[in-house]
Amino acid sequence: MLVFRGQDLSEDDQLRLADVFGGGALRSRPDEKRAETTTNARAIGLVTNIREDGKPIGSLPDGELFFHYDGAFIDEPYRATLLYAVEVPDAGGHTLFADMYRAFDALDPDTRDKLRGRTCLHYFDHVSYAKRADPDPDLSTVRYARHPAVVAHPHTGRPALYVSPLQTARFEGMDGEESAALLTELFAYTENADLIYEHVWQKGDLVIWDNWGTAHARTDFPADQTRLLRRSIVRGQALSEAAF
């Protein structure tokens, strides 16, 4: 991931920068129908608790947000995310980034064997942001996708653990209790301080991260304070299982 402080970026600047990473900037979660206040609504998303007429003008408005990967619920997860801080609260609203490459490196041989050849179901209902994913969601009401539990970075081949408490429902083809127990064990890596960078936002910060091997989360923040960040996401591709 890359962190740049003290930036003064227009929306067009942000989109041009997103294009540098290839594939072109996409609108954040194109299935969402929500109000936009940006001139580049097709490619810029707002992460904010600002409301107009009682309705959020963006997405992910309030409070804590569990660890997840952007776009794990689509067949071609986004390559990268760019987040630019326009306004931040006095306290809280930090973003936590977990290095899931190092999480894989830390797995013991027995756990790696359990993951070999395994696929997980991921979904996101855009409603419950601070609780563990339901192991048996109603797939008729959510967007979902299936990905290997350990993915290979498409360019380096480096393996990354690809599970998250917000979006990973279950291991496909595995007994429910066994799946839940294994996921609980793996989710613990997103709580390992040795694998986490906590970004305390300042106005003008630009953060860019590899979305194929970096899970992220958000800490709670005061509901009466404004948090407004602009997000651009870069088109991705299907992920294949890592060789390990």
SULHU-V258062 format. One record per residue. N is the residue number from 1. RES is the residue in one letter. D_CENTER is the distance of its C-alpha to the mean C-alpha in Angstrom with 1 decimal. Layout:
n: {N	N}
res: {RES	RES}
d_center: {D_CENTER	D_CENTER}
This chain:
n: {1	2	3	4	5	6	7	8	9	10	11	12	13	14	15	16	17	18	19	20	21	22	23	24	25	26	27	28	29	30	31	32	33	34	35	36	37	38	39	40	41	42	43	44	45	46	47	48	49	50	51	52	53	54	55	56	57	58	59	60	61	62	63	64	65	66	67	68	69	70	71	72	73	74	75	76	77	78	79	80	81	82	83	84	85	86	87	88	89	90	91	92	93	94	95	96	97	98	99	100	101	102	103	104	105	106	107	108	109	110	111	112	113	114	115	116	117	118	119	120	121	122	123	124	125	126	127	128	129	130	131	132	133	134	135	136	137	138	139	140	141	142	143	144	145	146	147	148	149	150	151	152	153	154	155	156	157	158	159	160	161	162	163	164	165	166	167	168	169	170	171	172	173	174	175	176	177	178	179	180	181	182	183	184	185	186	187	188	189	190	191	192	193	194	195	196	197	198	199	200	201	202	203	204	205	206	207	208	209	210	211	212	213	214	215	216	217	218	219	220	221	222	223	224	225	226	227	228	229	230	231	232	233	234	235	236	237	238	239	240	241	242	243	244}
res: {M	L	V	F	R	G	Q	D	L	S	E	D	D	Q	L	R	L	A	D	V	F	G	G	G	A	L	R	S	R	P	D	E	K	R	A	E	T	T	T	N	A	R	A	I	G	L	V	T	N	I	R	E	D	G	K	P	I	G	S	L	P	D	G	E	L	F	F	H	Y	D	G	A	F	I	D	E	P	Y	R	A	T	L	L	Y	A	V	E	V	P	D	A	G	G	H	T	L	F	A	D	M	Y	R	A	F	D	A	L	D	P	D	T	R	D	K	L	R	G	R	T	C	L	H	Y	F	D	H	V	S	Y	A	K	R	A	D	P	D	P	D	L	S	T	V	R	Y	A	R	H	P	A	V	V	A	H	P	H	T	G	R	P	A	L	Y	V	S	P	L	Q	T	A	R	F	E	G	M	D	G	E	E	S	A	A	L	L	T	E	L	F	A	Y	T	E	N	A	D	L	I	Y	E	H	V	W	Q	K	G	D	L	V	I	W	D	N	W	G	T	A	H	A	R	T	D	F	P	A	D	Q	T	R	L	L	R	R	S	I	V	R	G	Q	A	L	S	E	A	A	F}
d_center: {13.1	15.6	16.7	19.4	21.3	23.9	22.8	24.4	22.4	23.4	21.2	23.1	22.6	18.8	19.0	21.6	19.4	16.5	19.3	20.3	17.4	18.8	18.3	18.3	16.0	14.9	14.7	11.4	11.5	15.2	16.3	16.0	19.4	19.3	21.4	20.7	22.6	21.8	24.2	21.5	20.0	19.3	16.9	16.0	13.9	14.6	12.5	15.7	18.0	20.9	22.9	25.8	28.3	26.2	23.2	19.8	19.9	16.1	13.2	11.5	14.9	15.9	15.7	13.4	9.9	9.2	7.0	4.2	2.9	3.2	6.7	7.5	10.1	12.0	14.5	13.4	9.7	9.2	10.9	9.6	8.4	11.3	11.6	15.2	16.8	19.7	20.5	19.4	21.0	23.6	21.7	18.4	15.1	14.1	10.6	10.5	9.3	10.4	12.2	12.0	14.9	17.1	16.0	17.5	20.5	21.2	21.6	25.2	27.1	27.5	23.8	23.2	26.0	24.5	21.3	23.4	23.3	21.0	18.5	15.9	15.3	11.9	11.9	10.6	13.6	12.4	14.9	14.3	11.4	13.2	14.6	14.3	13.9	17.4	18.9	20.8	19.2	21.3	20.0	22.2	20.2	16.5	14.7	14.2	14.3	15.5	14.6	16.4	15.6	16.1	15.2	17.2	15.9	17.8	19.7	20.4	20.4	18.9	17.5	14.2	13.5	11.0	10.8	8.9	11.0	9.3	9.2	11.8	15.1	17.6	19.2	21.3	25.0	24.9	26.8	24.8	25.9	25.3	21.7	20.9	22.6	20.9	17.3	18.5	19.7	16.5	14.3	16.7	15.4	12.4	15.4	17.4	18.1	19.3	15.9	14.1	14.4	14.6	14.6	17.2	17.0	20.2	21.2	21.0	18.1	16.1	13.1	12.0	9.8	10.0	6.9	9.3	10.0	7.8	5.6	5.4	7.3	10.2	13.9	16.3	18.6	21.9	22.0	24.9	23.2	21.3	17.8	17.2	14.7	14.6	11.7	12.4	10.5	12.6	13.9	13.1	15.3	15.9	15.2	18.3	19.2	20.0	23.6	24.3}
